[in-house]
């Protein structure tokens, strides 16, 4: 509840979106639930969806603190 009602990282932290993308790829590659080829196909499909997520970040971010932006640009 704290995250949803108070912190709202999707509005303040640009790295929130990159972390979501990274985590979704890591989970697929770290677990051996399918062949490597099948897992890579899943990663590619998630990366295509990631473009939509990153575009939505432009709409959702509302005046992020300068330090967050500076760190992410580095």
C-alpha positions as CSV (number, residue, x, y, z in Angstrom):
1,X,0.0,0.0,0.0
2,X,2.9,2.3,0.8
3,X,4.3,1.9,-2.7
4,X,0.9,2.3,-4.4
5,X,-0.4,5.2,-2.4
6,X,2.6,7.2,-1.3
7,X,5.9,6.3,-3.0
8,X,4.5,5.9,-6.6
9,X,7.9,5.0,-8.2
10,X,6.4,4.9,-11.7
11,X,5.9,8.7,-11.4
12,X,9.2,9.6,-9.8
13,X,12.0,7.1,-10.7
14,X,13.0,6.7,-14.4
15,X,14.9,3.5,-13.5
16,X,11.7,1.9,-12.3
17,X,10.9,1.1,-15.9
18,X,14.3,-0.2,-16.8
19,X,14.3,-2.4,-13.7
20,X,11.0,-3.9,-14.8
21,X,12.4,-4.8,-18.2
22,X,15.6,-6.2,-16.7
23,X,13.8,-8.3,-14.1
24,X,11.5,-9.8,-16.7
25,X,14.4,-10.9,-18.9
26,X,16.5,-12.2,-16.0
27,X,13.7,-14.4,-14.7
28,X,13.4,-16.1,-18.1
29,X,17.1,-16.6,-18.6
30,X,17.9,-17.7,-15.0
31,X,15.4,-20.5,-14.9
32,X,15.8,-23.6,-17.1
33,X,12.1,-24.3,-17.7
34,X,12.5,-24.6,-21.5
35,X,15.3,-24.9,-24.1
36,X,17.6,-21.9,-24.5
37,X,16.1,-21.2,-28.0
38,X,12.6,-21.0,-26.5
39,X,13.7,-18.8,-23.7
40,X,15.4,-16.5,-26.1
41,X,12.3,-16.2,-28.2
42,X,10.4,-15.2,-25.0
43,X,13.1,-12.6,-24.2
44,X,12.7,-11.1,-27.7
45,X,9.0,-10.9,-27.3
46,X,9.3,-9.2,-23.9
47,X,11.9,-6.8,-25.3
48,X,9.4,-5.8,-28.0
49,X,6.8,-5.1,-25.3
50,X,9.5,-3.2,-23.4
51,X,9.4,-0.5,-26.0
52,X,5.8,0.2,-25.1
53,X,6.6,0.2,-21.4
54,X,9.4,2.7,-22.0
55,X,7.2,4.9,-24.1
56,X,4.6,4.9,-21.3
57,X,7.3,6.1,-18.9
58,X,7.2,9.5,-20.7
59,X,3.6,9.8,-19.9
60,X,3.8,8.6,-16.3
61,X,6.9,10.3,-15.0
62,X,6.0,13.6,-13.3
63,X,8.9,15.8,-12.4
64,X,11.4,13.1,-11.2
65,X,14.0,14.3,-8.8
66,X,17.1,15.5,-10.6
67,X,19.4,13.0,-8.9
68,X,17.3,10.1,-10.2
69,X,17.5,11.4,-13.7
70,X,21.2,12.1,-13.5
71,X,21.9,8.6,-12.2
72,X,19.9,7.0,-14.9
73,X,21.6,9.0,-17.6
74,X,25.0,7.8,-16.4
